[in-house]
Amino acid sequence: MRPRKVVEKWVETFNNADVDELINYYSDSATNYQVPNKPIEGRQAIADMFRKEFAQAKMVCIVENIFEDGEWAILEWKDPLGLRGCGFFHIIDGKIIYQRGYWDKLSFLKQHGLPISNEY
């Protein structure tokens, strides 16, 4: 599956908050680095992260653009509350091996009424 198609399917699964299906898009040794947070390494740790995050807030990714360049797909997104971000997905053999995302964590926490911590 081409990187663009993987990200399209990833978004659909993310929007359904289906962690069991979502984690199937990652390689066993994948890294998910959401820049406001510490990098998460390994498929199980990434699944645990998504379970925790989906339990805290309703998250919806509305695609603005998806670009593909070789083994990479770049996603520009927004959510219904106005938050915007982008994600970079390195995909080999149909699996995400590295994901990096940029978004404003402070705005996200405020929009969802979540506590603001000093942990980075």
N, C-alpha and C positions, 0 to 999 in steps of 0.2 A: 504494500500500500504506500502510495506517495506521501511525503510529509504533510502536504496540504490536506489530504483526505484524512490522515490520522488526526490532525488538529480539529477538523470539522467534526469528526466522530467524538473526539475528546470533549469538545464544547457541549455537544448534545448530551453526553453522559454526565458531565459536570453539572449541567443545568437540571438534571434529574437527581442530583445528589446521590448517585449510585456508586458508592465507593468500590464495591466488589467488582463492578464492570470497569470503572475508571482505572483501577490499578492494573488491569490487563493491558493497558496501553504503555506501561513502563517496563523496561528491562529489569532483571533482578538486581542489578547494581546501579540503577539510575540515581541521579542527584536532582533534587528539586530545590532550587535556590530562589526564594522570594526575597528580593533584596532588602525589604524592611526586616526580615527575620534571618536566623541562622540557616545555612544549608542543611537539608535533610537528605540522608544517604540511605539507599536501600528501599526496595519495594514495600516491605512491611512497615518501615518507618514512615514512608510517604502515605500509605493507607491510614496509619494511625493519625497522621496530621490532618488528612481530609476528614476523617470521622470526627475529630475534635472540632474542626472549623465548621463543618456542616451542622453540628449540634449547637454551635454558638450563634449562627446567623444564617438567614436565607441568602444565598449567594446566587446571582444570575449573571451570566456572561452574554452580552449582546455583541455579536461580531460586527466590527466596523470594517476591518480589512484582514485578509490573510494573504501573506506573500510567501512564495517558496523560492529557495535558492539552494539547489543541490540537496544536501542532507538536512537542510534547515527549513523550518517554517516560522514565520513571524506573525503574531496575532496582535492586532490592535482591537481593544474592546472597551465597552462602557457597561455600566449596570443601570438598572431602573432609577437609582437614587442620584445618578449623575457622576459617580466615580468613574475615572478613566484609567486605563493602564495598557501595558503591552507585555507580551510574553515571547520568549525565544525558545524554540524547541529543536534540539538536535535529535534526529530520528534516523536510526539505522535498522534495516530489515523490518520496518513497520513498528518499531518500539522506540519509545522516548528513552534516550540514554542521559539526556541533560535538559533541564528546563530552568529558565531564569525569568523572573517576572518583576516588573517595576510598577508600583502603585503607591498611593498615599495612605499609609497605615493609620495615621491620626484621623484623617477624614473618615475612613472606613469604621474605626472604632466609635467615633462620635455619631455617625449615621445610624449605627446599629445599637446605640446605647450600651456599649461594652466598656469595661473599665480601661483606663489608660494606665499602663504599667511603665516602669523604668527599665524593664528588661529589653535587651536588644539582641 
